[in-house]
Amino acid sequence: MITPTNLVYHELICLSMRIARSSIEGLTGLTGKVVMETRNMLYFEEGGRVRAAPKKACVFEFFLPSGNVCTVSGSSILGRPEVRLSRLR
């Protein structure tokens, strides 16, 4: 089960999200569903098109299936998704 405390160790694909803050003009406020993730980028579908946001430049709000909203700094989810779990140890 995904909770705000363990979100950074989970798969982010299919979660709804919003960019709360960004150092890149025009990204703040964009919302969508995460469709792909790489080491440095988060790709999300917004308005029928896929957009990309660099993790390091953004603060994200993820809307969890439980109804909770979790705010995460992009720098805390940097790295390949499959490697984030190894940070737990």
QUIDAZI-V755215 format. One line per field, one symbol per residue. ss: DSSP state (H for helix, E for strand, - for the rest). burial: b if it has 16 or more other C-alpha atoms within 10 Angstrom, else e. A space follows every 50 residues. Layout:
ss=???
burial=???
//
This chain:
ss=------HHH------EEEEEEE--------EEEEEEE---EEEEEE--EE EEEEHHHEEEEEE-----EEEEEHHHH---HHHHHHHH-
burial=eeeeeebbbebbeeebbbbbbbeeeebbebbbbbbbbeebbbbbbeeeee bbbbbbbbbbbbbbeeeeeebbbbeebbeebeebeeeee
//
